[in-house]
């Protein structure tokens, strides 16, 4: 089958898009990723087993016009033209559209090309917009384009026209079922890792010093300020600054705020905010860490998705430090692979850090998480479901 993955961001790189493309290619499908092109890369490129087709280069235009040309709006003629050009000549195209914004584009194109459409719902956009609006400073354009009520109406209009929807987690699937989507048209294909990903980095817990890692975007919703405040309280409980090290890796609007918070609490020795690092550097931090952090603020957005980092932490043998996010808590309690802290409570997080000082505790939790990945939460299982879904759509 000719498979076209529509991705509204730059490619490379996205770990889930890459896994989808490689898996479908290995199964004998011809795969093309169609992506935006703000970075002015070549329009066509051949990658590992699949092709990349990007939007036209717009480097001669003013920056604001370049951004408009790349906006993932369903009626954007540049996206429509690029996708039509990509699928030209494909007798039975399958369009996998990553997330909601360009789902309408795929539906519009399918009218002319009789394509099958799969929506890869990595994020629940109405919930994401609603949660972000509570904590982030938004421009007038954000209020217009990222309006949760508009997103909800748009979602309701496109879902009946989608041939199949992939969700990341049970809670997202159940939400669609409650909205009336037929069970046969919804499947869970989560963002799990290949089993061999950290085969050389599985941690062995030997001492009381805590080495905590977080990798991802740096926003208010991620609750990293709560983690930093908890480190301060952990130290005030009689632990030395050198006995705990937190490495925060990523980029985002909260980066400077997190750096300033650690500075104001005088715990810069214990908290390092790195910014974005290479994959090799991230792998090294994961190898050195003995706790993985996900101290997210509980909200509708997190309660309907799952971060791939929880599975990376588990596979690396790291106990997971989390808050009461529904999806994460369910997996942690099911697998017995971490500790759950009260939402918005740095003092409770600090208490859980005291509990995690014991290397025997961390070793047990880490082993539980590793076993859960080997048995259930791995890409080999999700890949099999993905290939079955695609085969049934032929």
N, C-alpha and C positions, 0 to 999 in steps of 0.2 A: 504494500500500500504506500502511496505517496502521502507523507505526514508533514504538516506545516505547523510549527510551534510559533505562535504569535506572542512576542514578549515586549512589553511596553518600555522596558529599560534598555540600557546599553548591554551588548553582549560581545566579548566576555566581560563580566562573568557572573553567573548565578548557579549555585550548587544544584538546585532542584531542576532547573532547565537543562543543565548538563546531564544529570542522571536520566531525565526523560529522553533526551535526544540519543544518548549512547545506548540506552536499553532498547529503545525502539529500533535503532539502527542494527544492533546486534541480533535482533529478532528477524531481520531480513527486510525491514521497511526502508524506503528512501526518505531521509529526514532533512528538512530545511528549517532553520530558525530565522524568523523575520523579526528584526529588532530596530529600535530607534537609532539615530545617528548624530547626536549632539557633538560627539567627539570627532566627527569628520573622518571616520575610518573608511577604507575601501568599501564600495557598495556590495561586493561579493567576496567571499572567502571560503576556503575549504578547511574544515577543522578535522578532528579525529572521528572519521566515519560519518560526518554530516556536513551540510553546507550552511553558510550564513548569508542571508540577504538583508541588507540594511536600507533604511530610508535614504533618499538622495542627499548628497553633500550640499550644505547650505552656507559654507564658510564665507561667501562673499556678501551675505546679508548681515544687517545689524543683529546683535545678539538676541534682542527681544523677538525678532522675526524668526530666528533660528529656533527659539524655544516654542513659538506658536506652531511652526511647521512640524515639530515633533510631538505636539500634545497628543496624548492617547484619547482622543474624543472619537466616538463611534462614527461621526460624520466627517472626520478629517479626510479630505480627498487624497492627501499624500499617502496616508496609511492605506486607503482603499486601493489606490493605483499600485502601490508597491506589492500588496498582497496578491492582487489580480495578476500582476506580472510574474510573481513567484510561482503561482499555481497554474499558469498557462501551460497547456499541454498535458496536465495530470488528469488521467481519465476518471479516477475515483479518489479525489482528494479528501483527506481527513484533516480538519483544522483543529488544533488544540490551542485554545486561547488562554493565556495565563492571566487570571483574575478578571474582574468585572468590566473595567473601562472599555475594552475593545471587543467585548462579547457582541455588542450590537453591530460592529463592523463585520464580524464573522458571519452573523445571521444575514446581513445585507448581501454579502458576497455569495453566500450559499444559495440565494435565490437564482443566481445566474449560472452557478457552476455545479449545482446539485451536490454540494459537499456535505459531509457529516461534520458535526461540531461537538467537541468536548470542551467543557469549561473546567479549567484547573483552578479551583477556588482555594488558593493558598491563604487568602485573607477574606474575611467577611466585611466587605466595604462599608455597609451602613453602620455596623458596630464600630469599625475602626475610626470612621469619621466622627461618630458621636463621642467616642472616648478621647480622641485627640483634641476635639473642640474644648473639652473641659480643662485641659492642662497646658495647651500650647498657644502661643501668640500667633494669630492667624491674620493674613492680609485680606483685603476685600475680595481678592481673586480666590483665595482659599475658601472663604465663606460661600462664594458662588459655585465654584467647581467641586468642592469637597463638602457639599451639603448632605447631611445624613438622610434627610427626608427625600431629597431628589434621588439619592443613591438607592434608597429602598424601593421607590416607585420604578426606577429603571431596572433594578434587579427582578422585581415581580413581572415586569413586561418581557424580559428576555428568557427567564428560566423555562417557560413552557416551550420555547422554540429550540432549546438545546437538546441534542441527542443523548448526552450523558454528562454528568457532573462528577468531578473528582473532589473529594474533601480531604482535609488533612487529619481529621480526628472525629471520633464518634459524636461529640457535641455539635459540630458543624453539620454533620449528616442529619442528626435528629432535628436540627432547626429547619432544614429543607423539607424533611418529611412532614413536620408540623405545618409547613406552608403549603402542603399539598403536592409536592413533587413525588411522582411514583417511586416506590422503593427500587424497582428494577432499573431506574435511570440515575441512581446515586451509588457511588462506591467510595470507600476509603483507600486512598493511596497516600500514605504519610510521607514525611520528609526524613526518613530514617537513613542511617549510614550503611555503606557496605561493611560487612563483618571485618574485613581485613584492614579497615582504614587506620586504626591505631594499634596494629598488631605488635609494633615495637615500642609502644609508649604506655602500656598498661601499668598503672601505678601500684607500687607496694608501699604500704603505710608503716612507717617505722618510728616516728618521733612526735612530740606534742606541738611542734611549730606548725602553724597553719599557713598554707600557701593557696590562696583563693584566686580563681581566674574567672573573668567574665569576657566573652567575645560577642560583639554585636553592635547595634546602633546605640547611640548615647542620647536618649530622650527622657523626658519626665516620666513617661509611662513605664520605663524600664526599672525605676526605683533604685537606681544606683546611689542616689543621695542617702537613701535609707541604709544601704550597706555601709557607706562611709561613716555615717553617724553611729552605726552599730560597732564599727571598729573602734571608734573613740570610746564608747562605753565599755567595750571589752578590755581595752587598756586600763581604763579607770577601775576595773575590777581587780587590778593587781598584776595584770599581765604586761610584760615589757613590749615596747614598740617593735623590737627585733623579733618577737615571737609570733608576729602575724604579718603577712605580706599579701596585699591585694593588687592584682594586675588587671586593669580595665583596658580592654582593647576595642577600638572602634572609632567611628566618627559620628557627629550629630550635633544638634543644637545645644545640648547640655554639657558639652566637653569643658568649656571654660568654667562653667558653674561648678562642675565637679572638682576641677583643679583648685579653684578658689576655696571650696568648702574644705578640702583636705588641708590647705594652707592655713585657713582660719582656725581649724581645730589643732593645728601644729602636729599633724600626723603624716606629713609628706614622706617620712621615712617608711611608713607602713602602707601607703597607698600610692600607686603609680598609674597615671592615666596616659597611656601610650599613644593614642590616636590609632590610625590604621597601620597594620603591619603586614609583611609578606606572609604567605601561608607557611613557609618554613619556620619563621619566627613564632607564629601562632602555635605550630606543632610543638616547638620547643617549650613554650610556656605551658602548654597542656601536659607535656611530659614531666615538668617540674612541679606542677600544681598537685594539691591533694584534696581540694574541694571545688566544685563548680557552682557558681552563683546565678540564681534567677529570681532576684528579689523584686519581681514586677509588682506594680500597683494593680490591684484586682479591678477589673472592668469588663464590660461586655466584649471588648475586642479580644483580650487574652483568653476569656472563657470560651471562645469559639475557634481557637487556633492552637498550634503547638510549635514552639521554637525548635529548630533542628538541634540546637545546642544541648538540649536535655539528653538527647540520644548520644551525642558526642561525649558528653561527660560520663554517661553510663558506660559506654564502650571503653573509655579510657580508665575505668575503675575508680572514678571520682564520685563520692557521695554528693548529692544535689541539695543545695540550700535554697529553698523556695518559699514563697508566700502562699496564700490560700487560693491561687488561681485554680479554677475548677479542673481544667484539663491536666495541668501539671500535677496538681495534688493527687488526682485519681491514679496517675501512672506511678507516682512516688509511693503511694500507699499500697497499690497493687503489687509492685515489685519489691517494696521494702528497701529502697535504695537512696533514701535521703531524709531530710527533716523539713517539716512544714512550720513556718513562722506566721504569727498573726500579721494581717495586713496593716501597713503604715505604723509598725511598732518596732523601732530600732532597738529598744530594750529587750524585746523578745528575741530578736535576731541575735543580739549579743549573748543572750542565755544559750541559744542553740550553738553558737560558736564555742562556748565553754564546753558544751556536751561533745562537740566534734574534736576537741583537743585530744581525746583518747584515740591513739592509733588503731587499737583493736576495734573500736566502734566504726571508724572510717573504713577499715579493711572489710568488715562484714557488710556494710552498706554498699561499698564499691563492688564487692564480689556479687552481691545480689543484683545490682544494676547490670553488670557484665553478663550474667546468666540470662537476664531478661532480654538483652539485645540478641544474644545467641539464639534464643528460643523464639522470640516474637518480633521485636522491634528492629528489624534489619531490612535493608533494601532488597535482598534476595526475595523475601516474602512479598514486599510491595511491588517489585518488578514483575513477579508472576501474575499478580492481580492486574497490573497495567496491561500486560501483553494479552491477557484473556479478554479484557474489555475491548481493546483495539481489534482483536480477531473477531469478536462478536459483532462489531460494527461494519465489517467488510460487506 
